[in-house]
Amino acid sequence: MTSLTARVALGVAVLLVIGGVIVSIAAFAYGREAARSAFDRLLLGAASDIASAITVQDGKPVIELPVSAFELLAFAPDDRIGYRIIGPDGTTLTGYEEIALPENRRDLRDGYFDGAFFGEPGRYAIVSRRFAERTLNGTIRVIVGQTMLARNSMAYDITRKALYVLAVSGLAMILLAVVVVRSVLTPLERIAGSLSARDPHDLTPMDTAVPRETAVMINALNGFMARLDRQMNSMRHLISDTAHQLRTPVAALRAQADLFSDEVDLSRKEKIVERIQTRSAGLGRLLDQMLSQALVIHRGDSARRERVDLRDIALDVFEEGDHAVLNPEMDVVLDIGENPVEVLADAPSLKEALKNLLSNALKHGRAPVRIGASLNDGKAVIWVEDAGEGPDRQTLDELGSRFNRGGLARQASSGLGLAIAHSVAVSFDGELVLEPTDREQFRAALLFEVAPARTA
């Protein structure tokens, strides 16, 4: 891909070419008009000198061609010159009879017209002189013409000089544009140098004291690094918490396996096998939650937010029937209304959060358990309720502080489930609320902003 400097230089060059064409046309038009005006004055001056030199003697016009008239026309040495003097009766007194007045210019005393000059383009000036004497009464017309070589040469010369000026100024503009672009790109070079010198693990925001146009890129880069830092921190916590959580059950399984291999009593072996099965099932559930947390962490910053109806999330979780496997004896009731409860979020993440809230209610709550979605006080809410009393106030406060520290994965499995739900809430600008209800039940709910109304 071409550099910005080359793009700007090319853009200026194209602009200058277009401008050069326009300036050339304008300069030629101006030069031609200037040349016409200048040489028309010479023609008119020559014709006036000739007309003023006409006298009347014995009732006849006498013409003595003044030298000064032709000296004026000597400024165009390469042009051919011709004249004609027409008497009152229309006869040619002197000059070239081939020079004819146009039909539409016969009544004009003074003026100019274009015509052929012995096969070449020519320009003519007419000067009329009125005589009202006893022996001569009428108008004598003087026509002086010349070819147009000097006029065209002057027009081309003006155009050429204008193009010289344009070329010099265009080159200066291109050089100036290159210098300006280089100076404008200097902050980008400093940014690149600063990034290159950074430690790979340094994701702190970059200095935004840069030009306004560059600040947009710096803000976007800082936002990207902030998301990457959250991802890295979450993954570090996940790896640390996974190692901590798995160490104890794996060690217990290893110890039970060692006891089994050394035990000779069949009844005690059966009990050891039961404990191994229990430990294995618990380890499987823990791994499921760990994978769920990893999924939530990954999708929190990478998944595209879409319009999601929380009623569909509650319905999907209810119809999957995981509660019938986890606790077949506990009744679960679906409670959703007819009005949409829409938010901007990620459906798989919301399902993982609701599953974990439902799992906690099935393990630690009392029947009946209800899941649903509704609009409360301008918020979109998806919730799980059970008939239990829930944790006491001190425990809830401790849970809140652990949410802020991000260390719930080191707690019991219920804490890990709540940590997953809390991560989903934070990822989509919501919050996790744990509180008793007015109906002497305990509710775990995710609160989100309602999605904006659809535009037509």
SVG drawing of the C-alpha trace seen along z (x, -y; Angstrom):
<svg xmlns="http://www.w3.org/2000/svg" viewBox="-49 -75 61 133">
<polyline fill="none" stroke="black" stroke-width="0.4" points="0.0,0.0 1.4,-3.4 2.5,-5.8 0.5,-8.8 3.2,-11.1 2.9,-9.6 -0.9,-9.7 -0.8,-13.4 1.8,-14.2 -0.2,-12.3 -3.4,-14.1 -1.7,-17.5 -0.2,-16.6 -3.6,-15.5 -5.2,-18.7 -2.4,-20.8 -2.9,-19.0 -6.6,-19.7 -6.0,-23.2 -3.3,-23.6 -5.8,-22.7 -8.3,-25.2 -5.6,-27.9 -4.3,-27.2 -7.8,-27.7 -8.3,-30.8 -4.8,-32.2 -5.2,-31.6 -8.6,-33.3 -7.2,-36.2 -4.1,-36.4 -6.1,-36.4 -8.4,-39.1 -5.4,-41.2 -3.7,-40.8 -6.8,-41.6 -7.3,-44.8 -3.7,-45.9 -3.5,-45.3 -7.0,-46.7 -5.9,-50.0 -2.9,-50.0 -5.2,-49.3 -7.6,-52.0 -4.8,-54.4 -3.4,-53.8 -6.9,-54.1 -7.4,-57.4 -4.1,-58.8 -5.0,-58.0 -8.5,-59.5 -7.1,-62.7 -4.7,-63.1 -7.4,-63.2 -8.0,-66.7 -10.3,-68.2 -8.9,-70.0 -11.0,-71.2 -13.9,-69.1 -11.9,-65.9 -10.4,-64.1 -6.6,-64.2 -4.9,-61.4 -1.4,-61.6 -0.7,-58.4 1.1,-59.4 4.2,-57.4 3.2,-57.4 0.2,-55.2 2.4,-52.4 4.9,-52.9 2.3,-51.9 1.7,-48.6 5.4,-47.9 5.1,-46.4 3.9,-43.2 6.7,-42.8 5.7,-39.3 2.1,-40.4 0.9,-41.6 -0.8,-45.0 -3.4,-46.3 -5.8,-49.3 -8.6,-50.6 -10.2,-54.1 -13.8,-54.2 -15.3,-57.4 -18.8,-58.7 -20.0,-57.0 -18.6,-53.6 -15.7,-53.7 -12.2,-52.8 -10.1,-55.9 -6.9,-54.0 -5.8,-50.7 -6.9,-47.1 -10.3,-46.6 -10.3,-43.0 -10.9,-44.3 -14.7,-44.4 -17.0,-45.6 -19.3,-42.9 -22.9,-43.4 -23.9,-44.0 -21.2,-46.6 -21.8,-49.1 -23.6,-51.6 -21.0,-51.7 -18.7,-54.7 -16.1,-53.0 -15.5,-49.4 -13.8,-46.2 -14.5,-43.0 -12.8,-39.8 -12.3,-38.6 -10.0,-37.0 -6.8,-38.8 -5.7,-37.3 -6.3,-33.8 -5.3,-34.3 -7.3,-35.2 -7.3,-39.0 -8.5,-41.7 -9.8,-45.1 -10.6,-48.5 -13.0,-51.0 -12.8,-54.8 -15.4,-57.0 -14.8,-60.7 -17.7,-63.0 -17.2,-65.8 -19.8,-68.5 -18.3,-71.0 -19.7,-72.8 -17.7,-70.7 -17.7,-67.4 -20.5,-66.2 -20.4,-62.6 -18.6,-60.0 -15.2,-58.6 -14.4,-55.3 -10.8,-54.1 -10.3,-50.4 -7.0,-49.1 -6.3,-45.4 -3.5,-43.0 -3.0,-39.3 -3.2,-37.8 0.2,-36.2 1.4,-38.7 -1.9,-38.4 -1.8,-34.7 1.9,-34.8 1.1,-37.2 -1.8,-35.0 0.4,-31.9 3.2,-33.8 0.9,-34.9 -0.4,-31.3 3.1,-29.9 4.3,-32.3 1.2,-31.5 2.0,-27.8 5.6,-28.5 4.3,-30.2 1.9,-27.4 4.6,-24.7 6.9,-26.5 4.2,-27.1 2.9,-23.5 6.3,-22.1 6.6,-24.3 3.1,-23.1 4.1,-19.4 7.3,-19.9 5.3,-21.8 2.7,-19.1 5.4,-16.5 7.0,-18.5 3.6,-19.1 2.7,-15.4 6.1,-14.5 5.5,-16.9 2.0,-15.6 3.2,-12.0 5.8,-12.8 3.4,-12.1 2.7,-8.7 6.4,-7.9 6.7,-8.9 3.7,-6.6 5.3,-3.7 8.6,-4.3 6.8,-4.3 5.0,-1.1 8.1,0.6 10.0,-0.3 7.2,1.0 7.4,4.2 5.1,6.8 3.1,7.1 2.6,3.3 -1.0,2.6 -1.4,-0.7 -3.0,-3.5 -0.8,-5.6 -0.4,-9.3 -3.2,-11.1 -1.3,-14.5 -1.3,-14.2 -2.9,-16.2 -6.7,-15.9 -6.7,-13.9 -4.3,-11.3 -6.1,-11.2 -8.9,-9.2 -6.4,-6.4 -4.8,-6.6 -8.2,-6.4 -9.1,-3.3 -5.7,-1.8 -6.1,-2.4 -9.6,-0.9 -8.2,2.2 -5.4,2.5 -7.9,2.1 -10.0,5.0 -6.9,7.1 -5.7,6.3 -9.1,7.4 -8.9,10.6 -5.3,11.3 -6.2,10.6 -9.3,12.8 -7.3,15.6 -4.6,15.3 -7.2,15.5 -8.9,18.4 -5.6,20.3 -4.7,19.6 -8.2,20.4 -8.3,23.6 -5.0,24.8 -6.2,24.0 -9.6,25.7 -8.3,28.8 -5.4,29.4 -7.5,30.7 -10.0,33.0 -7.1,34.5 -5.0,35.1 -8.1,36.7 -8.7,38.9 -5.0,40.0 -5.2,40.7 -8.4,42.8 -6.8,44.7 -3.8,45.5 -6.1,46.7 -8.0,48.8 -4.9,50.5 -3.7,51.3 -7.0,52.3 -7.9,56.0 -11.3,55.7 -14.0,55.9 -16.5,53.8 -14.0,51.1 -13.1,51.2 -16.7,50.7 -16.8,47.6 -13.6,46.3 -15.1,46.8 -18.2,44.8 -16.0,42.0 -14.0,42.0 -17.2,41.8 -18.5,38.9 -15.2,37.1 -15.2,37.7 -18.7,36.4 -17.8,33.3 -14.6,32.8 -16.7,33.1 -19.1,30.4 -16.2,28.2 -14.6,28.6 -17.9,27.7 -18.1,24.5 -14.5,23.7 -15.2,24.2 -18.3,22.0 -16.3,19.3 -13.7,19.5 -16.5,19.2 -18.0,16.2 -14.6,14.5 -13.9,15.0 -17.3,13.9 -17.6,10.9 -15.3,8.7 -15.3,10.5 -18.9,11.4 -21.0,9.0 -23.9,7.5 -27.3,8.4 -30.9,7.8 -31.9,10.6 -35.3,11.3 -34.7,12.5 -37.9,14.5 -36.3,16.7 -33.3,17.2 -35.4,18.3 -37.5,20.6 -34.5,22.2 -32.9,23.0 -36.2,24.4 -36.8,26.6 -33.3,28.0 -34.3,29.8 -31.0,29.8 -32.8,29.2 -34.5,32.6 -31.1,34.2 -29.5,32.1 -32.4,32.4 -35.3,34.5 -37.3,34.0 -37.4,30.2 -40.1,28.5 -39.0,25.7 -41.7,23.2 -41.3,20.9 -42.7,17.4 -42.6,15.2 -45.0,12.6 -46.3,11.6 -44.3,8.4 -40.8,8.6 -37.9,8.1 -35.1,7.1 -31.5,6.2 -28.3,5.8 -26.1,8.8 -24.9,12.2 -27.4,15.1 -24.9,17.9 -23.4,15.9 -26.8,15.1 -27.8,18.8 -24.6,19.8 -25.3,17.2 -28.9,18.3 -27.9,22.0 -25.5,21.3 -28.0,19.3 -30.5,22.2 -27.9,24.7 -27.2,22.8 -30.9,22.6 -31.4,26.3 -28.4,27.1 -28.9,24.7 -32.5,23.5 -35.9,25.0 -38.8,25.8 -40.5,24.4 -37.9,22.8 -39.0,20.2 -37.1,18.8 -38.4,15.9 -37.8,12.5 -39.6,9.3 -39.4,5.5 -38.9,3.9 -38.5,0.2 -37.3,-0.4 -34.7,2.5 -34.7,5.7 -34.4,8.5 -33.8,12.3 -34.0,14.1 -34.2,17.3 -36.2,17.5 -36.5,20.2 -38.4,20.6 -35.2,20.6 -34.0,17.8 -30.7,17.4 -27.4,16.3 -27.5,13.9 -26.6,10.3 -22.9,10.7 -22.5,13.5 -24.1,11.3 -21.7,8.5 -18.7,10.8 -19.9,12.0 -20.1,8.4 -16.6,7.7 -15.4,10.9 -17.1,9.8 -15.1,6.6 -11.9,8.5 -12.7,11.0 -11.6,14.0 -14.8,16.0 -13.4,19.0 -11.4,19.8 -14.6,20.2 -17.0,23.1 -18.7,24.2 -21.7,22.0 -19.3,19.0 -17.9,20.0 -21.4,20.1 -22.1,16.7 -18.8,15.4 -19.8,16.6 -23.1,14.8 -21.4,11.6 -18.9,11.7 -21.8,11.9 -23.6,9.0 -20.5,6.8 -19.6,7.7 -22.9,6.3 -23.2,3.2 -25.5,4.9 -25.3,6.1 -26.0,9.2 -28.4,8.7 -28.8,11.2 -31.6,10.3 -34.7,11.7 -38.1,10.7 -41.3,9.5 -42.8,13.0 -40.2,14.5 -38.2,15.9 -34.7,15.4 -33.9,14.0 -30.7,14.0 -31.2,11.6 -29.3,10.1 -30.3,6.5 -29.7,4.8 -30.6,1.7 -33.6,2.2 -32.6,2.2 -33.6,-0.9 -36.8,-0.8 -36.5,0.5 -36.4,-2.2 -38.6,-1.9"/>
</svg>
